[in-house]
């Protein structure tokens, strides 16, 4: 028999909770706002301190490399003027190519502070008009070949005369064992820093720009068009060398490191 609901025996009803409003969700108390600001400030200071430590480390590495280069040049000069020692053996081709590759890989990446612009000789940025390459610096040098034609070779600066405004450079390929005396307009200093495509894309040569690039496995520069600029700091350029043996006048794309790509002032062939 139904006796109706029993008074006072209803089950406990759960109270529905409303979702907090947007204002309530985003609200941060003054205490936590101050605490967050302190954490952000500390993190920013720690990041800046870490950047400063890394910059000092990079400067120290550059200093060590510079000292090693000075010692190498001093030893080279001493060897040139020491007749009592036997002549130095010619470096094997494979060893030279490996050294050139290592030089390209260890070229430092330019890392500027916020707002800094890449300096001269960073990536595609040319040297300033009054720049004088130092002994030991690598350059592209325009010399006369054995057959009388002119070509751009990879060379090392021996000295510069302010009186004559001329360089003395050595062919980097010891098989040539030649020293050349050249005017400034026949010398193009090579980059001293790699440009970072992610932060300084303006410091890179752009697609279809005419350049001089070191042909792979050689010590000579040839005219080429940029096919693809580097996309990441460790990437090389992809270039198309001028080559009449191909129907369109250009080779298939070949990779060349930033270290060995410089501006070409000669007009593009039509």
C-alpha positions in Angstrom: 0.0 0.0 0.0 1.4 3.4 -0.9 1.7 5.7 2.0 3.1 8.8 0.2 6.5 10.3 0.6 8.0 10.1 4.0 8.6 13.5 5.6 12.2 14.3 6.2 13.5 11.3 4.2 14.2 12.9 0.9 17.7 12.0 -0.5 20.3 14.7 -0.2 20.3 16.9 -3.3 23.6 18.1 -4.7 23.8 21.8 -5.4 24.9 22.5 -9.0 28.0 24.7 -9.2 28.1 27.3 -12.0 31.2 27.7 -14.1 33.4 30.7 -13.0 33.1 33.7 -15.2 35.9 34.9 -17.5 36.7 37.7 -15.1 37.0 35.2 -12.2 39.1 32.8 -14.3 41.6 35.4 -15.4 41.8 37.3 -12.1 45.2 37.1 -10.3 45.5 38.3 -6.8 48.0 41.1 -6.2 50.2 38.6 -4.2 50.5 36.2 -7.1 50.9 39.0 -9.6 53.9 40.3 -7.6 55.3 36.7 -7.3 55.0 36.1 -11.0 56.6 39.4 -11.8 59.5 38.4 -9.6 59.9 35.0 -11.3 59.9 36.6 -14.7 62.5 39.1 -13.7 64.7 36.4 -12.2 64.3 34.2 -15.3 65.2 37.2 -17.6 68.3 38.0 -15.5 69.4 34.4 -15.6 69.0 34.2 -19.4 71.0 37.4 -19.8 73.7 36.1 -17.5 73.9 32.9 -19.5 74.1 34.8 -22.8 77.0 36.9 -21.4 78.8 33.8 -20.3 78.3 32.2 -23.8 79.5 35.4 -25.5 82.7 35.5 -23.3 83.3 31.8 -24.2 83.0 32.6 -27.9 85.3 35.5 -27.6 87.8 33.3 -25.8 87.6 30.7 -28.5 88.1 33.4 -31.2 91.2 34.7 -29.2 92.7 31.2 -29.0 92.1 30.6 -32.7 93.7 34.0 -33.5 96.8 33.1 -31.4 97.1 29.7 -33.1 96.9 31.4 -36.5 99.6 33.9 -35.5 101.9 31.0 -34.5 101.2 29.2 -37.7 102.0 32.3 -39.7 105.2 33.0 -37.7 106.3 29.4 -38.3 105.5 29.7 -42.0 107.6 32.9 -42.3 110.5 31.3 -40.3 110.4 28.4 -42.7 110.5 30.6 -45.7 113.7 32.3 -44.5 115.4 29.2 -43.0 117.6 27.7 -45.7 119.1 25.1 -43.4 115.8 23.1 -43.4 114.8 20.9 -46.2 111.9 22.1 -48.4 108.4 21.3 -47.0 106.6 18.5 -48.8 103.6 19.3 -50.8 100.3 18.7 -49.0 98.3 15.9 -50.4 95.1 17.0 -52.3 92.8 15.1 -50.0 94.3 16.6 -46.9 93.9 20.1 -48.3 90.3 19.5 -49.2 89.6 18.3 -45.7 91.3 21.3 -44.1 89.2 23.6 -46.3 86.0 21.8 -45.2 87.0 22.1 -41.6 87.7 25.8 -42.0 84.2 26.3 -43.4 82.5 24.2 -40.6 84.3 26.0 -37.8 83.6 29.5 -39.1 81.9 31.2 -36.2 78.2 32.1 -36.3 77.5 35.8 -35.8 75.4 36.2 -32.6 74.5 39.8 -32.0 72.6 41.4 -29.2 69.0 42.4 -29.7 69.0 45.3 -32.2 72.6 44.7 -33.4 73.1 44.6 -37.2 75.5 42.0 -38.7 79.0 43.6 -39.2 81.0 43.7 -42.4 82.3 40.3 -43.5 79.4 38.5 -41.9 77.8 36.3 -44.6 77.2 38.4 -47.7 78.0 41.7 -46.2 81.2 43.0 -47.9 84.2 44.5 -46.1 84.3 48.2 -45.6 86.1 50.4 -48.2 89.2 50.9 -46.1 89.5 47.4 -44.8 92.9 45.7 -45.1 93.1 42.0 -44.8 95.6 40.7 -42.2 98.4 38.2 -42.9 96.9 34.7 -42.7 93.5 35.9 -43.9 91.9 33.8 -46.7 90.8 35.7 -49.8 89.6 35.2 -53.3 92.4 36.5 -55.5 92.2 37.2 -59.3 95.4 36.0 -60.9 96.7 35.1 -64.4 96.7 31.4 -65.1 99.5 29.6 -67.0 97.5 29.9 -70.3 97.2 33.7 -69.8 93.5 33.6 -68.8 92.5 35.2 -65.5 90.9 33.2 -62.7 89.8 33.6 -59.1 91.8 31.4 -56.7 91.7 30.8 -53.0 94.7 32.5 -51.5 96.3 33.5 -48.2 97.5 37.0 -47.4 101.2 37.3 -46.7 101.5 41.1 -46.5 100.0 44.4 -47.5 102.0 47.5 -48.6 100.4 50.8 -47.8 102.9 52.5 -50.0 101.9 50.6 -53.1 98.4 49.6 -52.0 99.2 46.0 -53.1 98.9 42.6 -51.4 101.3 39.7 -51.5 99.3 36.5 -51.4 100.1 32.8 -51.7 98.1 30.3 -53.6 96.4 28.1 -51.0 97.1 25.1 -53.3 100.7 24.2 -52.5 100.9 22.4 -55.8 101.1 25.9 -57.4 103.7 27.3 -54.9 103.2 30.7 -56.3 103.2 34.1 -54.7 101.3 36.9 -56.4 101.5 40.7 -56.0 98.0 42.1 -56.5 96.2 45.4 -56.3 93.3 45.8 -53.8 90.6 45.5 -56.6 91.9 41.9 -57.3 91.3 40.8 -53.7 88.0 39.9 -52.1 88.2 39.0 -48.4 86.2 35.9 -47.4 83.5 36.1 -44.7 84.7 35.9 -41.1 81.3 35.0 -39.6 78.4 32.9 -40.8 75.1 34.7 -41.0 72.2 33.2 -39.2 69.2 32.8 -41.6 66.8 32.7 -38.7 67.8 36.1 -37.3 69.8 37.9 -40.0 68.4 36.8 -43.4 69.4 40.1 -44.9 73.0 39.1 -44.4 72.7 36.3 -46.9 72.8 36.2 -50.7 69.4 35.8 -52.2 68.0 33.5 -54.8 69.3 34.1 -58.4 71.9 36.6 -57.1 75.3 36.4 -59.0 78.2 35.3 -56.8 81.7 33.8 -57.0 81.7 30.4 -55.3 84.4 27.9 -54.6 83.8 24.9 -56.9 83.7 21.7 -54.8 87.0 19.8 -54.5 88.9 22.6 -56.1 90.6 25.8 -55.0 89.1 28.0 -57.7 86.1 30.4 -57.6 83.7 30.4 -60.5 80.6 32.5 -61.3 77.4 31.0 -60.1 73.7 31.9 -59.3 72.2 31.3 -55.9 69.7 28.5 -56.2 68.7 28.3 -52.5 70.1 30.3 -49.6 70.8 28.6 -46.3 67.6 27.9 -44.2 69.4 27.1 -41.0 72.8 28.2 -39.5 74.5 24.9 -40.4 73.2 24.9 -44.0 75.2 25.6 -47.1 74.2 27.6 -50.2 72.9 25.7 -53.1 74.4 27.3 -56.3 74.2 26.8 -60.0 77.7 27.2 -61.6 77.9 28.7 -65.1 78.7 25.8 -67.4 78.3 25.8 -71.2 78.2 22.0 -71.3 74.6 22.1 -70.1 71.7 23.2 -72.3 70.6 26.0 -70.0 74.2 27.2 -69.3 74.2 26.2 -65.7 75.3 23.1 -63.7 72.9 21.1 -61.5 72.7 22.5 -57.9 75.8 22.1 -55.8 76.4 22.9 -52.2 79.0 25.5 -51.2 79.6 26.7 -47.6 79.1 30.3 -46.6 82.8 30.6 -46.1 83.5 30.3 -49.8 80.7 32.4 -51.4 81.5 36.1 -52.1 79.9 38.8 -54.2 80.6 39.0 -58.0 80.9 42.5 -59.4 81.0 41.3 -63.0 77.7 41.5 -64.9 75.5 38.4 -65.3 75.8 36.7 -68.6 72.6 36.8 -70.7 
